[in-house]
Amino acid sequence: MSSSTLDNPYTGGIARFVSGLQYDAIPTEVRERIKLLMLDSLGCALYGSHLEWCRILQDTLTRVDQTRDCAVWGTNLRLSAPHAALVNGTEVQGFELDDVHRAGVLHVGAVVLPALISIAETRGHLSGRDFITAAVAGYEIGPRVGLCMGPEHIGQGWHSGATLGVFSAAAGAARGLGLDVEKTVHALGIAGTQSSGLMAAQYGAMVKRMHAGRASQSGLYGALFAENGLTGIVNVLESEYGGFCTTFSRSTDRFNLEELTAGLGTTWQTMGVALKFYSCVGSNHTTLDAIRELQAQRPFGPADIDRIEVHGSQVTMDHVGWKYEPQGLTSAQLNLPFCVATWLIEGDCFVEQFTDDIVADPARMALAEKVVVFHDEAITARGAKFRHMVRVRVVLKDGATLEGTKEYARGSERNFSSADDIVEKFEKLASHAFDRPRVEALRDAMLGLDKLENARTVARLLALA
């Protein structure tokens, strides 16, 4: 390995961890957790496989790409590995159902799994244990880049799932390919220079759904090109000029490079990945949970509301607290007032509550006008780990006031779901694409992944026969 590669403590340190990670070094609780996390992501993908924006990618790419190496999940289509990663990542992130590392601000499964499964499918050398090891490598890295960058990264307009995601995807793919330390550095450097994604996509653009798929594709490209000798930016994260951290942050005091390698091998960021039980952006979940709990104390519905005040972090206000305008399902699922109105009218915010005909629903829009989001400086000051914390105040027409505070949503790392709840969600979503026997076979394969002789089985079960 060249000395210039060794001299980079952060990019090089990540590469040493990724390349050297062994199955037996991963704690049992992490191995068990990641199987549930991956199962959840695949369920999200199977539901997303028939959504309009995913179909557009499927139709377009099958016309321009004649390679048929890898399955497009939930369909009978096949594409080249990079294009399959693009589509499959879009499917996972296709309906705001997938996981999120809240502090690191990253949908991890959507970027790691499409790249890694394409490697398992095309190379055929990965056992289930190998697959878990590579997945953990990917799940550990992207969130650390997010922790390094802090909430300012998304606050200034970068879509973190797209920008951070390339590093998770590259790490998982590099470990899946068995790259040595130097080639893993180059994989990260190639992936990092492809990093991009703009938060303006949240206001209605279908392309927001594609950001995760593009990050997964970029990470896969990074690993594949590095394997064959292409060199990348060896200090892609820490370079003072043109490096990821300096370029994607307004000033050097906005990021903390030490977070990139903090606790590698001892503190497992995989355990910080949360799951969603509402079909909307993660920033909305604590508010919905708070209202749900207030309704349990005293039942109230849309007709009872005078106003609802939500006090949250600056990121919450900027990300989801804007005035709702009917611009498409993306904006409906990302806007906090609209999601609160949906919950109050429908009694849930899952897939059935978000269809094209609700985007301009007068009742939801009128109720959303009664929901106001405020910046709470004290919550912002608590840092990235509390960026979704909210104080909710519900004022009823009869003069009663109900108040509640929620730091972590259900399904979060501090309030993680039971295995039964995760399996139930997976089965409900997967049934939109597969019959019951196929759903059960895929469920059992993922939960028993450590016993699989060949991880290609997973890719086979994701293809519609």
Secondary structure, DSSP 8 states (H G I E B T S, - for coil): --HHHHT-HHHHHHHHHHHH--GGGS-HHHHHHHHHHHHHHHHHHHHHTTSHHHHHHHHHHHHH-----EE-TTSS-EE-HHHHHHHHHHHHTTTS-S-EETTTTB--HHHHHHHHHHHHHHH----HHHHHHHHHHHHHHHHHHHHHH-THHHHTTB-HHHHTHHHHHHHHHHHHHT--HHHHHHHHHHHHTT---BGGGGGT-THHHHHHHHHHHHHHHHHHHHHTT----TTTTT-TTT-HHHHTSSSGGG--GGGGTTTTTTS-GGGGEE--SSSS-GGGHHHHHHHHHHHHHS---GGGEEEEEEEE-HHHHHHH-S------HHHHHH-HHHHHHHHHHHS--SGGG--GGGTT-HHHHHHHTTEEEEE-HHHHHT-GGGTT-EEEEEEETTS-EEEEEESS-TTSTTS---HHHHHHHHHHHHTTTS-HHHHHHHHHHHHTGGG-S-THHHHHHHS--
